[in-house]
Amino acid sequence: MAYTYHQADTCLRCHICGGWRPVPETCPGCGDPAFKFTGFGTQRVEIALKRCFPQAQVLRMDADVTARKNSHDELLAVFKSGRADILIGTQMIAKGLDFPNVTLVGVLAADASLHMPDFRAAERTYQLLAQVSGRAGRAELPGEVYVQTFSPDHPAVRAAASDEGFAPFAAAELAERRAGGYPPYTHLACVTFKGPDEAKVRFVAESVERGLRRALAGTNVLLSEACPAPLAKAKDHYRYQLLLRAPTARAITRPLCALLAKTRLAPDVALAIDVDALSLM
């Protein structure tokens, strides 16, 4: 998992486990001291906006500035009262907020969620864009929305930008899921293995996979290969996954539970089963 550079305290932080480390003096890959940080987190956006609009009052709302109790409500109160002109935030400001004086909304890297390894990626991208767009023009004043994307022709992005609503996008998305054998036309179970020793985690995951392939032979259950999870390491634990899909949840759980009942896992490898999983991370 990549670390994120935080300019305020000049360190690298992990947003998953909270760990941190000092900023290296040279590039860890090649040793060159002449390197710079790229990307645009909320801090970089804040710096750029203050440079472009020096007279504007800019507020930033993310996990770093809302860690203190009640800070979330305090920031929103400042913005709603008009004491701030621009509000920058992560997805936490995408929905549930009603500011009558907001007439312009911008979405940066709108397709970041589009390329996540999850069959719901397009649906979640559409939801995010539709929710964020709804923050502008909620009163008498008209609203404008600007979306930055590297995939302007993707159905989720085009649907969010159109006036056709959710129904056409949902119909196309459901047709793809039916053809691919994904929920809601099948049940999906995500089996996650995690532990501090990657070799042990991989060995257990592959052993369970082999056992399941024998148990599922001749059935209509689809089984993936054991592979690193999209979030391959968190809090010093390596993570591997198996995905199972079938017309009924029982077709998955019966052979899975029967196999695990007679399988001894390594003592430092934990296993979690999520049936009808909402997230594959």
C-alpha positions in Angstrom: 0.0 0.0 0.0 1.4 3.4 -1.0 2.2 6.0 1.5 0.8 9.6 1.1 3.0 12.7 1.5 1.6 15.1 4.1 3.1 18.6 3.8 1.8 19.8 7.1 4.1 17.5 9.1 6.5 16.6 6.3 6.1 12.8 6.6 4.7 9.9 4.7 1.5 8.4 6.2 -0.5 5.2 5.4 -4.2 6.0 5.3 -5.0 2.3 6.1 -3.1 1.5 9.2 -2.1 5.0 10.3 1.7 4.2 10.2 4.2 6.9 9.1 7.8 7.3 8.1 10.1 10.3 7.4 10.4 11.6 3.8 13.4 10.0 2.1 16.2 12.3 1.1 16.7 10.4 -2.2 14.5 8.4 -4.5 14.1 4.9 -3.0 14.2 3.4 -6.4 17.2 5.0 -8.1 18.8 7.0 -5.3 18.5 10.3 -7.2 18.0 13.3 -4.8 16.3 15.3 -7.5 12.8 14.0 -7.3 9.4 15.5 -6.5 6.0 14.4 -5.3 3.2 14.0 -7.8 -0.5 13.5 -7.6 -3.1 15.8 -6.1 -4.5 15.1 -2.6 -6.7 17.7 -0.9 -3.6 19.5 0.5 -2.2 20.0 -3.0 -5.6 21.2 -4.3 -5.8 23.6 -1.4 -2.3 25.1 -2.2 -3.2 25.5 -5.9 -6.6 27.2 -5.1 -5.0 29.6 -2.7 -2.4 30.5 -5.3 -5.1 31.0 -8.0 -7.6 32.8 -5.7 -5.6 34.6 -3.0 -8.5 36.6 -1.8 -10.8 33.6 -1.2 -11.3 31.8 2.1 -10.6 28.1 1.5 -11.7 25.3 3.8 -10.3 21.7 3.5 -12.3 18.8 4.8 -10.6 15.3 4.9 -9.7 12.7 7.5 -6.7 14.7 8.7 -8.6 17.9 9.6 -11.7 16.2 10.9 -10.0 13.9 13.4 -10.9 16.1 16.3 -14.4 15.7 17.9 -17.0 18.1 16.4 -14.6 19.4 13.8 -16.7 18.1 11.0 -19.8 20.1 12.1 -17.7 23.2 12.8 -16.2 23.3 9.4 -19.6 22.8 7.7 -21.1 25.6 9.8 -18.3 28.0 8.8 -18.9 27.2 5.1 -22.7 27.4 5.3 -22.5 30.8 7.1 -20.6 32.2 4.1 -17.4 32.8 6.1 -15.6 30.6 3.6 -15.8 30.8 -0.2 -14.4 27.4 -1.3 -14.8 24.0 0.3 -12.4 21.2 -0.7 -13.1 17.7 0.4 -13.0 14.0 -0.1 -16.1 11.8 -0.7 -17.3 12.8 2.8 -18.7 16.0 1.2 -20.3 14.3 -1.7 -23.8 13.7 -0.2 -26.1 14.7 2.5 -25.2 18.4 2.4 -27.5 21.2 1.5 -25.9 24.6 0.8 -28.3 27.0 -1.0 -25.5 29.4 -1.9 -23.3 26.8 -3.7 -23.6 27.2 -7.5 -20.4 25.6 -8.7 -19.0 22.1 -8.1 -15.8 20.6 -9.4 -14.9 16.9 -9.4 -11.2 16.0 -9.7 -10.1 12.6 -11.0 -13.7 11.5 -11.2 -12.8 8.1 -12.7 -10.4 7.1 -9.8 -13.1 4.8 -8.5 -13.9 3.6 -12.0 -10.8 1.5 -12.3 -11.0 -0.2 -8.9 -11.0 -4.1 -9.2 -14.6 -4.4 -8.2 -17.6 -5.3 -10.5 -19.5 -2.4 -8.8 -16.9 0.2 -9.9 -19.1 1.8 -12.6 -22.1 1.9 -10.4 -20.2 3.6 -7.6 -18.7 6.1 -9.9 -22.1 7.0 -11.3 -23.4 7.4 -7.7 -20.6 9.6 -6.7 -20.9 11.9 -9.7 -24.7 12.1 -9.3 -24.4 12.9 -5.6 -21.7 15.5 -6.0 -23.5 17.1 -8.9 -26.5 17.5 -6.7 -24.6 19.8 -4.3 -24.8 22.7 -6.9 -27.9 24.8 -7.7 -30.1 23.5 -4.9 -31.9 26.8 -4.5 -33.1 29.5 -6.9 -29.7 30.1 -8.4 -28.6 27.8 -11.2 -25.7 25.4 -10.7 -22.7 24.3 -12.8 -20.7 21.1 -12.5 -17.2 20.5 -13.9 -15.9 17.0 -14.1 -12.2 16.1 -14.7 -11.8 12.6 -16.1 -9.5 10.5 -18.3 -12.5 8.4 -19.4 -15.1 10.9 -20.7 -16.7 8.2 -22.9 -17.2 5.6 -20.2 -21.0 4.8 -19.7 -20.9 5.8 -16.1 -19.4 9.2 -16.7 -21.7 9.9 -19.7 -24.8 8.8 -17.8 -24.0 11.1 -14.9 -23.5 14.0 -17.3 -26.8 13.3 -19.2 -30.4 14.3 -18.4 -31.6 10.7 -18.9 -31.4 9.7 -15.3 -30.4 6.4 -13.7 -32.7 4.0 -15.6 -30.8 3.7 -18.9 -27.4 3.3 -17.1 -28.9 0.7 -14.8 -30.3 -1.3 -17.7 -27.0 -1.4 -19.5 -25.1 -2.2 -16.3 -27.5 -5.0 -15.4 -27.2 -6.5 -18.8 -23.4 -6.7 -18.4 -23.6 -8.3 -15.0 -26.1 -10.9 -16.3 -23.7 -11.8 -19.1 -20.8 -12.0 -16.8 -22.5 -13.9 -14.0 -22.3 -11.2 -11.3 -24.8 -10.1 -8.7 -27.7 -9.5 -8.6 -28.0 -12.5 -10.9 -25.7 -14.7 -8.8 -24.6 -14.8 -5.2 -20.9 -13.9 -4.5 -18.8 -14.9 -1.5 -15.4 -13.4 -0.8 -13.0 -15.5 1.3 -10.1 -13.4 2.7 -7.0 -14.9 4.2 -4.6 -12.6 6.2 -1.5 -13.0 8.3 2.0 -11.5 8.9 3.8 -14.0 6.8 3.0 -13.7 3.1 4.3 -17.2 2.2 2.0 -18.8 4.8 -1.0 -16.8 3.7 -0.5 -17.7 0.1 0.1 -21.4 1.0 -3.2 -21.6 3.0 -5.2 -19.7 0.3 -3.9 -22.0 -2.4 -4.5 -25.1 -0.3 -8.1 -24.1 0.3 -8.5 -23.3 -3.4 -7.3 -26.8 -4.4 -9.7 -28.4 -1.9 -12.6 -26.3 -3.2 -11.9 -27.2 -6.8 -12.1 -30.9 -5.9 -15.3 -30.3 -3.9 -17.0 -28.1 -6.6 -16.1 -30.4 -9.6 -19.3 -30.9 -11.6 -21.2 -28.1 -9.9 -22.3 -24.7 -11.2 -20.2 -22.8 -8.7 -17.5 -20.5 -10.2 -14.2 -20.3 -8.3 -11.4 -17.8 -8.8 -7.8 -18.4 -8.3 -6.2 -17.6 -5.0 -4.5 -14.2 -5.5 -3.5 -11.1 -3.5 -6.5 -8.9 -2.5 -6.8 -5.5 -4.1 -5.6 -4.1 -0.7 -2.8 -6.6 -0.6 -1.3 -5.5 2.8 -2.8 -3.6 5.7 -1.6 -3.2 9.3 1.4 -5.5 8.6 -0.9 -8.3 7.4 -0.8 -9.7 3.9 -4.2 -10.5 2.4 -5.2 -13.1 -0.2 -8.7 -13.7 -1.6 -10.9 -16.4 -3.2 -14.1 -15.4 -4.9 -17.0 -17.9 -5.4 -20.1 -17.2 -7.5 -23.3 -19.4 -7.7 -27.0 -19.1 -8.3 -27.7 -19.7 -4.6 -25.8 -18.8 -1.5 -26.2 -22.4 -0.2 -24.4 -23.8 -3.2 -21.4 -21.8 -2.0 -21.6 -22.1 1.8 -22.2 -25.9 2.1 -19.0 -27.1 0.3 -17.0 -24.2 1.8 -18.0 -24.9 5.4 -17.6 -28.6 4.9 -14.0 -28.1 3.6 -13.1 -25.6 6.3 -14.4 -27.9 9.1 -11.7 -30.5 8.2 -8.9 -28.0 7.3 -6.3 -26.9 9.8 -5.2 -23.3 9.1 -1.8 -22.1 10.1 -2.0 -20.6 13.6 -1.1 -17.0 12.5 -3.4 -17.0 9.4 -6.9 -15.7 9.8 -9.8 -16.3 7.5 -13.0 -14.3 6.9 -16.0 -15.2 4.7 -18.2 -12.5 3.4 -21.3 -13.8 1.6 -23.0 -11.4 -0.8 -20.0 -9.1 -0.2 -20.6 -5.4 -0.7 -16.9 -4.7 -1.2 -14.1 -6.8 -2.6 -11.3 -4.7 -1.2 
